[in-house]
Amino acid sequence: MKDLLRHDRGQLDLRELSSEQGVLDQSDGSARFNHGQTSVIASVVGPVEAPLRLELVDRAAVSVVVKSLPSWAPSSVAELELLVRQTLEPIVLRAMHPRTQIAITLHIVEDAGSLLAACVNAACLALVDAGVPCSAMATGVSFAISRSGNVLLDPTLDEEHSSPVRMTFVFSTADQNMLTSATDGLISEDAYFKCAEVARQGAARVQAFTELTLRSKVNSKP
């Protein structure tokens, strides 16, 4: 299979980012985040009293449920839920609300590539909208490495399908430390660390966008 050629942007360019907070009524916080045509709506309920099966005596439990597209396999949904939860748990100040639950629901409106990154970015904005205390935000970017070795930032779904390696990196905005690294495919150690460094730069651009979004919301309040 031949590499797909990008005609609308460079290999290390992000698609257009857009977001909106407070998009759902029946939640404590919500947000939509778009990477190009990829669109995710996240809603947050909590902190609320946790059911016994989730209750933790010294901290809040974070749960993630993905409302996926009908074609998805249950195993893919479970993997996405786990990755998002493990990414967000370190930045939520869970000790402030013991024995409670912070429930995050991700509605996949459209998957046009780089879905995990979009899910993390949407969830973080929803947590902020809900007023959930966090030590930092998390910003995610995805990559694909084509058969010829080209590194493609923020790949489309077609680019992901035609590439043997797909990756997502998530960083903390507080210290730029990596929160999550998810890789599908085989990659050399040198290539991995090169991608991680480029990912850090891409995540900084996502961070700048989200910070601008939050400032704009504050400034628009009467």
Contacts in CASP RR format, 6 or more apart in sequence:
PFRMAT RR
TARGET T0000
AUTHOR 0000-0000-0000
METHOD contacts of the structure
MODEL  1
MKDLLRHDRGQLDLRELSSEQGVLDQSDGSARFNHGQTSVIASVVGPVEA
PLRLELVDRAAVSVVVKSLPSWAPSSVAELELLVRQTLEPIVLRAMHPRT
QIAITLHIVEDAGSLLAACVNAACLALVDAGVPCSAMATGVSFAISRSGN
VLLDPTLDEEHSSPVRMTFVFSTADQNMLTSATDGLISEDAYFKCAEVAR
QGAARVQAFTELTLRSKVNSKP
1 147 0 8 1.000
1 162 0 8 1.000
2 147 0 8 1.000
2 162 0 8 1.000
3 146 0 8 1.000
3 147 0 8 1.000
3 148 0 8 1.000
3 150 0 8 1.000
3 162 0 8 1.000
4 146 0 8 1.000
4 158 0 8 1.000
4 159 0 8 1.000
4 162 0 8 1.000
6 152 0 8 1.000
9 15 0 8 1.000
11 150 0 8 1.000
11 151 0 8 1.000
11 152 0 8 1.000
11 153 0 8 1.000
12 151 0 8 1.000
12 153 0 8 1.000
12 198 0 8 1.000
12 202 0 8 1.000
13 153 0 8 1.000
13 154 0 8 1.000
14 35 0 8 1.000
14 141 0 8 1.000
14 153 0 8 1.000
14 154 0 8 1.000
14 202 0 8 1.000
14 205 0 8 1.000
14 206 0 8 1.000
15 35 0 8 1.000
15 36 0 8 1.000
15 37 0 8 1.000
15 38 0 8 1.000
15 114 0 8 1.000
15 154 0 8 1.000
15 156 0 8 1.000
16 34 0 8 1.000
16 36 0 8 1.000
17 33 0 8 1.000
17 34 0 8 1.000
17 35 0 8 1.000
17 36 0 8 1.000
17 206 0 8 1.000
17 209 0 8 1.000
18 33 0 8 1.000
18 34 0 8 1.000
18 36 0 8 1.000
19 31 0 8 1.000
19 32 0 8 1.000
19 33 0 8 1.000
19 34 0 8 1.000
19 121 0 8 1.000
19 122 0 8 1.000
19 125 0 8 1.000
19 209 0 8 1.000
19 210 0 8 1.000
19 213 0 8 1.000
20 31 0 8 1.000
20 32 0 8 1.000
21 29 0 8 1.000
21 30 0 8 1.000
21 31 0 8 1.000
21 125 0 8 1.000
21 126 0 8 1.000
21 128 0 8 1.000
21 129 0 8 1.000
21 213 0 8 1.000
21 217 0 8 1.000
22 29 0 8 1.000
22 30 0 8 1.000
22 31 0 8 1.000
22 129 0 8 1.000
23 30 0 8 1.000
23 31 0 8 1.000
23 32 0 8 1.000
23 41 0 8 1.000
24 30 0 8 1.000
24 41 0 8 1.000
24 43 0 8 1.000
27 43 0 8 1.000
27 44 0 8 1.000
27 45 0 8 1.000
27 105 0 8 1.000
27 126 0 8 1.000
27 130 0 8 1.000
28 44 0 8 1.000
28 45 0 8 1.000
28 46 0 8 1.000
28 129 0 8 1.000
28 130 0 8 1.000
28 131 0 8 1.000
28 132 0 8 1.000
29 43 0 8 1.000
29 44 0 8 1.000
29 45 0 8 1.000
29 126 0 8 1.000
29 127 0 8 1.000
29 129 0 8 1.000
29 130 0 8 1.000
29 131 0 8 1.000
30 41 0 8 1.000
30 42 0 8 1.000
30 43 0 8 1.000
30 44 0 8 1.000
30 126 0 8 1.000
30 129 0 8 1.000
30 130 0 8 1.000
31 41 0 8 1.000
31 42 0 8 1.000
31 122 0 8 1.000
31 123 0 8 1.000
31 125 0 8 1.000
31 126 0 8 1.000
31 128 0 8 1.000
31 129 0 8 1.000
32 39 0 8 1.000
32 40 0 8 1.000
32 41 0 8 1.000
32 42 0 8 1.000
32 109 0 8 1.000
32 122 0 8 1.000
33 39 0 8 1.000
33 40 0 8 1.000
33 42 0 8 1.000
33 118 0 8 1.000
33 121 0 8 1.000
33 122 0 8 1.000
33 125 0 8 1.000
34 40 0 8 1.000
34 118 0 8 1.000
35 112 0 8 1.000
35 113 0 8 1.000
35 114 0 8 1.000
35 117 0 8 1.000
35 118 0 8 1.000
35 121 0 8 1.000
35 154 0 8 1.000
36 112 0 8 1.000
37 110 0 8 1.000
37 112 0 8 1.000
37 156 0 8 1.000
38 110 0 8 1.000
38 111 0 8 1.000
38 112 0 8 1.000
38 113 0 8 1.000
38 114 0 8 1.000
38 115 0 8 1.000
38 118 0 8 1.000
39 109 0 8 1.000
39 110 0 8 1.000
39 112 0 8 1.000
39 118 0 8 1.000
40 106 0 8 1.000
40 107 0 8 1.000
40 108 0 8 1.000
40 109 0 8 1.000
40 115 0 8 1.000
40 118 0 8 1.000
40 119 0 8 1.000
40 121 0 8 1.000
40 122 0 8 1.000
41 106 0 8 1.000
41 107 0 8 1.000
41 109 0 8 1.000
41 122 0 8 1.000
42 104 0 8 1.000
42 105 0 8 1.000
42 106 0 8 1.000
42 107 0 8 1.000
42 119 0 8 1.000
42 122 0 8 1.000
42 123 0 8 1.000
42 125 0 8 1.000
42 126 0 8 1.000
43 104 0 8 1.000
43 105 0 8 1.000
43 107 0 8 1.000
43 126 0 8 1.000
44 102 0 8 1.000
44 103 0 8 1.000
44 104 0 8 1.000
44 105 0 8 1.000
44 123 0 8 1.000
44 126 0 8 1.000
44 127 0 8 1.000
44 129 0 8 1.000
44 130 0 8 1.000
44 132 0 8 1.000
45 102 0 8 1.000
45 103 0 8 1.000
45 105 0 8 1.000
45 130 0 8 1.000
46 100 0 8 1.000
46 101 0 8 1.000
46 102 0 8 1.000
46 103 0 8 1.000
46 130 0 8 1.000
46 132 0 8 1.000
47 60 0 8 1.000
47 97 0 8 1.000
47 100 0 8 1.000
47 101 0 8 1.000
47 102 0 8 1.000
47 132 0 8 1.000
48 100 0 8 1.000
48 101 0 8 1.000
48 103 0 8 1.000
49 99 0 8 1.000
49 100 0 8 1.000
49 101 0 8 1.000
50 56 0 8 1.000
50 60 0 8 1.000
50 61 0 8 1.000
50 99 0 8 1.000
50 100 0 8 1.000
50 101 0 8 1.000
51 101 0 8 1.000
54 61 0 8 1.000
54 63 0 8 1.000
54 101 0 8 1.000
55 61 0 8 1.000
55 99 0 8 1.000
55 101 0 8 1.000
56 94 0 8 1.000
56 98 0 8 1.000
56 99 0 8 1.000
57 98 0 8 1.000
57 99 0 8 1.000
58 95 0 8 1.000
58 98 0 8 1.000
59 94 0 8 1.000
59 95 0 8 1.000
59 97 0 8 1.000
59 98 0 8 1.000
60 92 0 8 1.000
60 94 0 8 1.000
60 95 0 8 1.000
60 96 0 8 1.000
60 97 0 8 1.000
60 98 0 8 1.000
60 99 0 8 1.000
60 100 0 8 1.000
60 101 0 8 1.000
60 102 0 8 1.000
61 94 0 8 1.000
61 100 0 8 1.000
61 101 0 8 1.000
61 102 0 8 1.000
62 85 0 8 1.000
62 88 0 8 1.000
62 89 0 8 1.000
62 92 0 8 1.000
62 94 0 8 1.000
62 101 0 8 1.000
62 102 0 8 1.000
62 104 0 8 1.000
63 85 0 8 1.000
63 101 0 8 1.000
63 102 0 8 1.000
63 103 0 8 1.000
63 104 0 8 1.000
64 81 0 8 1.000
64 82 0 8 1.000
64 84 0 8 1.000
64 85 0 8 1.000
64 88 0 8 1.000
64 104 0 8 1.000
64 105 0 8 1.000
64 106 0 8 1.000
64 123 0 8 1.000
65 81 0 8 1.000
65 103 0 8 1.000
65 104 0 8 1.000
65 105 0 8 1.000
65 106 0 8 1.000
66 77 0 8 1.000
66 80 0 8 1.000
66 81 0 8 1.000
66 84 0 8 1.000
66 105 0 8 1.000
66 106 0 8 1.000
66 108 0 8 1.000
66 119 0 8 1.000
67 105 0 8 1.000
67 106 0 8 1.000
67 107 0 8 1.000
67 108 0 8 1.000
68 76 0 8 1.000
68 77 0 8 1.000
68 80 0 8 1.000
68 108 0 8 1.000
69 108 0 8 1.000
69 111 0 8 1.000
80 106 0 8 1.000
80 115 0 8 1.000
80 116 0 8 1.000
80 119 0 8 1.000
83 116 0 8 1.000
83 180 0 8 1.000
83 182 0 8 1.000
84 104 0 8 1.000
84 106 0 8 1.000
84 116 0 8 1.000
84 119 0 8 1.000
84 120 0 8 1.000
84 123 0 8 1.000
85 104 0 8 1.000
86 180 0 8 1.000
87 120 0 8 1.000
87 138 0 8 1.000
87 170 0 8 1.000
87 179 0 8 1.000
87 180 0 8 1.000
88 104 0 8 1.000
88 120 0 8 1.000
88 123 0 8 1.000
88 124 0 8 1.000
88 127 0 8 1.000
88 138 0 8 1.000
90 172 0 8 1.000
90 179 0 8 1.000
91 134 0 8 1.000
91 135 0 8 1.000
91 136 0 8 1.000
91 137 0 8 1.000
91 138 0 8 1.000
91 172 0 8 1.000
91 174 0 8 1.000
91 179 0 8 1.000
92 102 0 8 1.000
92 127 0 8 1.000
92 132 0 8 1.000
92 133 0 8 1.000
92 134 0 8 1.000
92 135 0 8 1.000
93 133 0 8 1.000
93 134 0 8 1.000
93 135 0 8 1.000
94 102 0 8 1.000
96 133 0 8 1.000
102 127 0 8 1.000
102 132 0 8 1.000
104 123 0 8 1.000
104 126 0 8 1.000
104 127 0 8 1.000
106 119 0 8 1.000
106 122 0 8 1.000
106 123 0 8 1.000
108 115 0 8 1.000
108 119 0 8 1.000
111 157 0 8 1.000
112 156 0 8 1.000
112 157 0 8 1.000
113 142 0 8 1.000
113 155 0 8 1.000
113 156 0 8 1.000
113 157 0 8 1.000
113 159 0 8 1.000
113 160 0 8 1.000
114 141 0 8 1.000
114 142 0 8 1.000
114 154 0 8 1.000
114 155 0 8 1.000
114 156 0 8 1.000
114 160 0 8 1.000
114 168 0 8 1.000
115 142 0 8 1.000
116 140 0 8 1.000
116 142 0 8 1.000
116 168 0 8 1.000
116 182 0 8 1.000
117 140 0 8 1.000
117 141 0 8 1.000
117 142 0 8 1.000
117 154 0 8 1.000
117 168 0 8 1.000
117 170 0 8 1.000
117 206 0 8 1.000
120 138 0 8 1.000
120 139 0 8 1.000
120 140 0 8 1.000
120 170 0 8 1.000
120 180 0 8 1.000
121 138 0 8 1.000
121 139 0 8 1.000
121 140 0 8 1.000
121 206 0 8 1.000
121 210 0 8 1.000
124 134 0 8 1.000
124 137 0 8 1.000
124 138 0 8 1.000
124 139 0 8 1.000
124 210 0 8 1.000
125 210 0 8 1.000
125 213 0 8 1.000
125 214 0 8 1.000
127 134 0 8 1.000
128 134 0 8 1.000
128 137 0 8 1.000
128 214 0 8 1.000
135 172 0 8 1.000
135 174 0 8 1.000
136 172 0 8 1.000
136 173 0 8 1.000
136 174 0 8 1.000
136 175 0 8 1.000
137 172 0 8 1.000
137 173 0 8 1.000
137 207 0 8 1.000
137 210 0 8 1.000
138 170 0 8 1.000
138 171 0 8 1.000
138 172 0 8 1.000
138 173 0 8 1.000
138 179 0 8 1.000
138 180 0 8 1.000
139 170 0 8 1.000
139 171 0 8 1.000
139 173 0 8 1.000
139 203 0 8 1.000
139 204 0 8 1.000
139 206 0 8 1.000
139 207 0 8 1.000
139 210 0 8 1.000
140 168 0 8 1.000
140 169 0 8 1.000
140 170 0 8 1.000
140 171 0 8 1.000
140 180 0 8 1.000
140 199 0 8 1.000
140 203 0 8 1.000
140 206 0 8 1.000
141 153 0 8 1.000
141 154 0 8 1.000
141 168 0 8 1.000
141 169 0 8 1.000
141 199 0 8 1.000
141 202 0 8 1.000
141 203 0 8 1.000
141 206 0 8 1.000
142 153 0 8 1.000
142 154 0 8 1.000
142 155 0 8 1.000
142 166 0 8 1.000
142 167 0 8 1.000
142 168 0 8 1.000
142 169 0 8 1.000
143 151 0 8 1.000
143 152 0 8 1.000
143 153 0 8 1.000
143 154 0 8 1.000
143 155 0 8 1.000
143 165 0 8 1.000
143 166 0 8 1.000
143 167 0 8 1.000
143 168 0 8 1.000
143 169 0 8 1.000
143 195 0 8 1.000
143 198 0 8 1.000
143 199 0 8 1.000
144 151 0 8 1.000
144 152 0 8 1.000
144 155 0 8 1.000
144 159 0 8 1.000
144 160 0 8 1.000
144 163 0 8 1.000
144 165 0 8 1.000
144 166 0 8 1.000
144 167 0 8 1.000
145 151 0 8 1.000
145 152 0 8 1.000
145 163 0 8 1.000
145 164 0 8 1.000
145 165 0 8 1.000
145 166 0 8 1.000
145 167 0 8 1.000
145 187 0 8 1.000
145 191 0 8 1.000
145 195 0 8 1.000
146 152 0 8 1.000
146 159 0 8 1.000
146 162 0 8 1.000
146 163 0 8 1.000
147 162 0 8 1.000
147 163 0 8 1.000
147 164 0 8 1.000
151 194 0 8 1.000
151 195 0 8 1.000
151 198 0 8 1.000
152 159 0 8 1.000
152 163 0 8 1.000
153 198 0 8 1.000
153 199 0 8 1.000
153 202 0 8 1.000
155 163 0 8 1.000
155 166 0 8 1.000
160 166 0 8 1.000
164 185 0 8 1.000
164 186 0 8 1.000
165 183 0 8 1.000
165 184 0 8 1.000
165 185 0 8 1.000
165 186 0 8 1.000
165 187 0 8 1.000
166 183 0 8 1.000
166 184 0 8 1.000
166 185 0 8 1.000
167 181 0 8 1.000
167 182 0 8 1.000
167 183 0 8 1.000
167 184 0 8 1.000
167 187 0 8 1.000
167 195 0 8 1.000
167 199 0 8 1.000
168 180 0 8 1.000
168 181 0 8 1.000
168 182 0 8 1.000
169 178 0 8 1.000
169 180 0 8 1.000
169 181 0 8 1.000
169 195 0 8 1.000
169 196 0 8 1.000
169 199 0 8 1.000
169 200 0 8 1.000
169 203 0 8 1.000
170 178 0 8 1.000
170 179 0 8 1.000
170 180 0 8 1.000
170 181 0 8 1.000
170 203 0 8 1.000
171 177 0 8 1.000
171 178 0 8 1.000
171 179 0 8 1.000
171 199 0 8 1.000
171 200 0 8 1.000
171 203 0 8 1.000
171 207 0 8 1.000
172 178 0 8 1.000
172 179 0 8 1.000
173 207 0 8 1.000
176 200 0 8 1.000
176 204 0 8 1.000
178 196 0 8 1.000
181 196 0 8 1.000
183 192 0 8 1.000
187 195 0 8 1.000
END
